[in-house]
Amino acid sequence: MNLSVDQANLPEHGFFNSLTHFMSQDFMGDSVGLWVIFFAVIITLMVFDLGVLNRKDTVIDSKTSLKYSAFYMLLAFAFGGWLWSQKGPDDGMDYYTAYMVELSLSLDNLFVMSVILAYFNVPRRYQHRVLFWGIVGVLVMRGAMIAAGVVIVQSFSWALYIFAGFLLLTGVKMLFMKDDDDDKIEDSFLIRFLTKKLRFTKEISGHKFFLKLPDHQHASRMVWYATPLFMALVCIEFMDVLFALDSVPAVFAITNEPFVIYTSNIFAILGLRSMYFAVAAMIDRFKYMKYALAIVLIFIGGKVFYAGIFGHIHPMVSLGITVSVLLGGVLFSMMKTRRGN
C-alpha cells in the first residue's frame, strides 16, 4: 500500500502557504508581515503596561518614570537596529532622525498635558490612565494622518515642498516666539465648546470617565455625565492633533517611507507618557530647547528644497546634524536654568 501523500494537499500545508502568501503582500510600501510584527510589539507593550505594571491607580514617582522612559527609549533604538537590518542603513538612519525629532517635539506636548491635567484637577494617581487612553487614541489618529500624508505626497510630489515651507515658517516662528503667553486655557475654544455641549461634573469619581447621575432638570431621570478625566482626555487628544500638524510634516521631510514614518512616531509617543511623570516637575529646565527645535525644523525644511535643487543629502549627515543640535539644546538649557537665567 502506498502511504505517500502530496503534502501540498494537506490542510495544514495549505494554511501555512496561505499565511505566508498573505504576510508577503504589500501594504503601504512594505510587507504585511513587517507591519504585523510592529503592531504585535505595540499591543503587547500596551497590554503589559495597563494590565500588569499599572493595574492599580498609584502615583508613579520620578525614579520609576525614568526607568520606564529609559526602557521605551532602549526598545525604540533596538527596533531601529532591527529595521536597519531589514530595510537597509538609509532607512535605519532616517528612522533614528525622525524618532529624535518627534521625541524632542513632544516636550511642548508634555507642558500642555501638564496644564490640562492641572486645570481639571486630575489627581496624580489617575493621570496615568488618562494618558494611557490618550495614547491609544493618538495611535489611531496619527495612523490616519500619516496615511493621508502618504497618499497626498505620492499623488502630488509638489506637496512635499508645501510641508517643507510650513516647517521653515514654523521654525522661524519658534525662534522669535516669546516665552510669556497670556492666553488662558479656560478661554480656549475647545474648553468653552465642551462645557457648553457636554453634561459634566467637577467631582472626581475614581478613574471613571463617565457617571450616571440624576438629571438637573428631571431628578427622577438618570443621565450620563462626563467626569474631569474624560474632559482632560478629549483636550489632550485635540492638542495632539494640533501638534501633529508640526510633527507629521517634519517626518515627511525626512523620509517618505510610511513604515519608517509611522514606527518612529509611535515609539516617540509611547515613551511620552512615561516621560511626562519624569520631567513634568522640571519642564522649565528645557525652556531653551525651543531654539534647538526651531533650528532642526528649519534644517529639515531647507533640506527638501536643497535636495530638489542640488541633490540628495545623505541620511547620516541629517542624523548627525539633528542629534548634535538637539543635544546642544539640552545641554544649553540645563546650564542656563541651573544658573537661574
Number of C-alpha atoms within 10 A of each C-alpha: 3 4 5 6 8 8 10 11 9 10 10 11 13 13 12 11 13 12 12 13 12 13 16 14 13 13 14 14 10 15 15 17 18 16 16 12 10 13 13 10 11 17 12 10 14 17 12 13 14 15 11 10 10 15 11 12 14 12 14 17 11 17 11 13 19 17 14 19 21 15 14 21 19 12 14 22 17 12 20 23 17 13 20 18 12 12 12 12 15 13 22 22 24 26 32 24 23 30 27 19 26 23 22 20 22 22 21 15 19 20 17 17 24 17 16 20 23 13 13 17 16 19 15 16 14 20 25 22 21 22 22 18 16 21 23 15 17 22 17 10 16 20 18 12 15 21 15 12 20 18 11 14 16 13 10 10 10 11 14 21 18 14 22 25 18 18 26 22 14 17 25 15 12 17 14 10 12 8 9 6 7 6 8 8 14 12 9 10 9 15 15 12 10 14 13 10 8 12 15 18 17 13 13 18 13 12 19 15 17 19 16 11 14 14 14 11 7 9 10 10 11 13 14 15 19 18 23 24 27 20 23 26 24 18 18 25 20 15 16 22 16 12 15 21 14 18 24 21 23 26 28 24 23 24 18 17 17 20 22 24 25 22 23 26 27 21 21 23 22 23 22 22 23 24 23 26 25 21 18 16 12 12 15 14 18 20 19 18 24 23 20 24 22 24 20 24 30 21 19 26 28 18 20 21 17 14 11 11 9 9 11 12 12 11 20 16 10 20 19 12 16 24 16 13 17 22 15 14 21 18 13 18 21 17 14 14 14 10 7 7 7
